[in-house]
Amino acid sequence: MTPPFNPNMTATTPPPVMEARRWLEGVRFSEAMPLINVSQAAPVDPPPPALRQAIAEAALSDDAAHLYGPVLGLPDLREELATQWSAAYGGSITPDQVAITSGCNQAFAATLATLAAQGDEVIVPTPWYFNHKMWLDMGGIKTVPLPTGDELLPSPAQAEALITTRTRAIALVTPNNPGGVEYPADLVHAFFTLARDHGIALIVDETYRDFDSRSGAPHDLFQHPGWDDTLIQLYSFSKAYRLTGHRVGAMVASPARLAEVEKFLDTVAICPNQLGQRAALWGMRNLSDWLSGERAEILDRRAAIEQGFARLPGWRVLGCGAYFAYVEHPFGMPSDALCKQLVRDVAVLALPGTMFMPEGSADGARQLRIAFANIDRAGIATLIDRLAAFQP
């Protein structure tokens, strides 16, 4: 007799990026038309040479880099993040309000482990980041969709109408994945006030903060006395320093919250990757100019995407920023079927809006996510040409 499966797990959708890769099976791409992969928002290039050298030196000379470390992370890295974030946001963050995690997805999982149990609820704007939805489903936590409309900006008033006695948090991502939009500071502030007034948490995932097109702090939440009673901020070093394989993220929250987080992390990974943490610390201390160049390149690609889609009849850009464009297609077929056909006909792999929306969503059937972090201006021009030539 087969042992039973956890029904929460079996009800959780497969990982979308892995699902999309299966569409490539059996498809041959010609030299004249190689695959353009805009499905995943992760750097494919390795870290810059100086950072790789720092990692190599740590591996060779720092014995502690190969041992267990503190569950909540390397003290020097926690202190560096607290110092830099305090300056960047004009607020007050202390090292004991910082935890280092094995990637930002783990930071989200650890956060929810301290906030919600089976049957509780979390409000999530749609289109949502699918890994957030997957983790909530695995835990039997109800995802309450908050529609965002054509501007992809959530409404605090609409969110308030969704709050119940089981609501434990509102989860925002800015700059947004998958929508690309940068939430205005006053909108983020309004959600903070809403969460504080209702005694729930506001989770703000700022994985892509380093590629925000705006100058200055994107919000003022860390300037509020007692911010850590409400706010939980999440971050990833992976995108900034190309450390995806090293799995290094962070969360900023109250010391009381992090004491509970420590229980979760100790049972899952014991400590974050030691070499990855040292790489993140070296990057924070030495790569600010290099990171500015990376940001400028991403912003240039963003402009190229906006210019390119403007010349595609019937296509519409709903949001564009950080690594993403979220677009509406003009064809009379659902986006999941469209994306499979794009692979076969024009060698383009993108993710359909159906992967970011509740099942059966009419909006999701009309939308696609384009992750442009790994294609330059020339690649973007080729992408636009292929979409222009596509005929379903």
N, C-alpha and C positions, 0 to 999 in steps of 0.2 A: 504494500500500500504506500503510495507516495505521500510524504509529509506535506502538510498544507502550506500554502504560500500566504504571506501577509497580504490581505486584500487591498491595503493602501498602496502597496508596491505594484501589484498587478493592475491597479487602476491608474497608475501614473504613466504618462505617455513616454515613449522611448526618447532618448536624447535627440533633439532635432538635427543637430549638425551631423551626428552619426547616421541618422536616417537619411539625410540628404546625400551623404556619400554613397549610400547604396544605390542611388539613381545612376551612378557612374558605372556600375557593374555591367559588363558586356558592351559598353559604348566605346568605340574607337575614335580618337580625335586625330585629325590630320596635322601635318606640319604647317599647312597653310592656315589651319584654324585650330590652334591649341586651346585647351580649356582655359576659360577665365573664371576663376573661383572667387566669388564675392559672397560666400556663404558664412564665413567665420571671421569674427572680429578679434584676431590675435596676430601679433607680429610674427612673420615667418623668418625674419632675419635674426641672427644671433646678437647678443649684446655687443656694444662697440669694443674694439680691441683692448682699450685700456681697462675696461671693466672685466673682460675675460682674463686679462693678466692679473688683476687683483684677486679674482676667484682662484686662479691657479696658485698664486702665492699663499692664499689662505689655506688651500688644500694641502700644500706642501709644508707650511711652517707653523700653522696654528692647530695644535693638537685638539683643542676644544671644539674645533669645527667639525669633528668626527664623533662627538659624544652627545649624550642627552644634554639639553640646556633647559633654562627656565620655561615652564609651560606657557607663560604669557609672553615669552619672547626675550630677545637679547636686550638687556637694559640700555645699552648705548643707542640702539635703534629706537627704542621707545622714547628715550629722551630727545633724540634728534627730531623725531616726528613731532613731538609735543612742542619743541622750540620753533620749528619751521611753521607748523600750523598756527601757532599763537601769533606769529608775525604776519602770516599770509591772511588770516581771517580777522586780525585785530582783536583777538579775544584772549582768553586765559585757559590753557590746556596744560595739565601736568602729566608727567610720565606715568603716574598710577592711574590715569584715565585712558591709557593706550595699551592695547594688546596686539601682538603680532600673530597672524594666523597662517595656515597653509592655503593661501589664496583667498580671494575675496568671497568666493562661493562658500568656503568654510566659515568665514566671518558671518555671512548671512545665516547659515545653518546654526551656528553657535548662538547667535542673537535670538533666533526663534526658539531654540531649546530653552532659553531662559524666560521667554515671554508667553508662550502659548502651548496648550495641550490639545489633545484630540477633541474636536467639537468647537474649539474656539475659532475666531475669525480674524482675518487680516485684509484690509482694504488695499487693493493694488490697481493703479491706473492701467487701462488697456490702450494700446497694445502693451503687453507685459514682457518682462525678461523671462524667458521660458524656464531657466533654472530656478528662479524664485518660485514660480508656480509648481514646478516639479517637487521642490523640497516641502512646500506646504501640503501637497497631495500625499507625499510619503508619510507625513506626520498626522494625517487625518485632520488637518486644519483647513477650514473653509476659506477659499480665496473669493473675496467679494469684489467683482469687477467694478471699476470706476471709469466709465467711458470718457474719452477726452475730446471727441469731435475732430473736425478737420485741422485745427491748430495743434492738436496733440498736447494740449495743456489741461491738466485736471482742475476741476472746480472745487474749492473748499466747501462751498455751500452744498454741492451735490454729495461730497464725501460725508458731510455732517448728517445728511439724511440717511446714510447707510450705516451709521454707528448704532450698534445694539449693545446689550449687556454682555455679549460674548466677544465684542471687538477688543483686540489687544494691541493693534498697531496699524499705522498707515505706512506703506513702503513706497518711497519715491526713488527714482534713478535720474540723476542730472549731472552732466549732459546725458540724455536718455538713450538707453538701449531697449528697444530697437529704433525708437523714433528719431534720435539725433537732436531733438530740441533741447535748448538750454533753458531751464526754468528760471523766470525772472526772480530776483531777490525778494521782491514783495510777495510773490506767490509762495515761495518756500517759507517765508516768515508767517504767512497766513496759515499754512498747514501746521507750523510749529505751535502757533497760538491755539488752533483747533485741537491739536493733540493734547497740549498742556491742560486746556480747559476741561477736557473730557477724561483726563487721567489715563491716557493711553500713550504708547510710544510712537515717536516719529523716527522711522529708519530712513536715512538719506544715503544712498549708495552713490559715491562720487568716484567710481572707478576711472572715469575719463576726465577728471578735473584738470589734468595737465594739458588737455587739448581744447579747453574752453576758449572761445574766440574773444571773450570779454577780458578787459584788464581789471585788476583789482579783485577783491574778494567776491565770490559768487553769491554769498549770503552773509547775514550778520548774526547767525544763531549762536556762535561761540562767544559773542559779546554779552549775552544775557546772563546775569547771575543765576546760578542753579540750572544752567542749560542741560546738565547731565541728568536731571530728573526726567527729562522728556526725550532728548535727542540721542540717537545712536548713529554715528557716522561710520560708513564702510569705505574702504579704499583698497586699491590693488597696485603693487609695484610692477606687475607683469607688463602692463602697457607702457609705462613710463620708461623702463630700463630694459625691455625685451627679456624679461625673466620668467616667461610663461612656464617653462619646464622646471623652474626652481620652486614654484608655488609659494609666493610670499604676498600676503595681504595684511590688512590692519583693520581694527575697529577702535573707535573712540567712544567711550561711554563712562558711566559712573564707576568708581572703584567697587561699589556694592554689586553692580551688574557684572563686572569683570571677575569677581570672586565666584559667581555662578558659572560664568563662561569657562573659567579654569577647570571646573569639573568636567565639562563637555570635552574640552580640548585634550585633557589628560587621558581620557578614555578612547579618543579617536586617533590622535597622532603623537601624543605625549609632548612633543615640542615642534615648533616649525623647523623647516629645513635650515640647518646651520650655515651652510655655504650660501644659500639664498639670502639669508638675513644679512650676512656680511657684505654680500653684493649690493643689497638694497641700501645699506648704510653707506658704503663707498659711493654709490651713485648719488645719494642725497648730498653728500659732502663735496663731490667733485664734478658732477655732470650737469650743472644748471645751464651752462651755455649750450652744451650739446642738446639738452632737452628742449631748450628754446628753439633750436633748429628743427628738431622733430615736430614741434608744435607748428612752426611756420609751414613745414611741408604738408602736414595734415590739413591745415587751413587752405593751402593752395589747392589741394585735391578736392576739398569741399567746394571751392569756387568752380573747379572744373566740372564737378558733378552737376551743380546747379545750372551752369551754362549749357552743358550737354543735354540734360533733360528738357531744357527750355525749347530745344529744337526738335523734340520728339512729339509728333502729333498725337494728342489724346492722353499722353502720360502726364501725371501731375505729381510734383514733389510736395509731400505733406510736411516733412521735417528733414533737416539736414544739419549734421554737426558731429563733432568727435569723429568716430569711425564709420558713421552710418548715414545713409539716406533711406527714408521710408517713403515709398512711392505708390501711387495708384495707377494701375494699368488700364488700357482702354478695351480689352478684349472680352468677348462674351463667354468666358470660361472661368471656372474658379482658379484661384492662384496656385493651389497645390498641383492641379493638372497642368497649368501653364508652366510652372517651374520645371516639371519633368520634361515637357516638350522643348523648353529652352535648352536643356542639356543636349537633347538629341539633334535639334535643328540648327542651333547657332553656338553650341559649346559654351554656354553660360550656366554656371551653377549659383543660384540665389535661393534664399529661403522665402517661402510663401507667408503671407499674413496670417494664414490659418494656424501657423505654429505659435502665434503671439496673441491669439484671441480665444475667447470661449468657443466651444464646439458649436458649429452652425452659424457663426457670425457672418452676416452679409458683408460687413466691412472687411473682415479678414480675407474673404474670397476675392476682393478687388485689390489687395495690397501685397507688396513685396518689400523685403528688406535687402538693401544693397550695402554690403560691408566693403568700403573702399580703401581701407588702410594699407592693403598690400598691392594696389595697382596705382602706378604713377599717372601723370597727365596723358602720356601716350596710351597707356592701357585703358584709361577712362574713355579716351576718344574711340578706341577700338570697340569697347563695350557699347557705347552709344551707337556706333555704326551697325553693330550686330543686332541691337534691339530695333533699330530703324528698318533693317532688312527682314526682320522676322514676320512671317505670315502664318497664323494658326490655321 
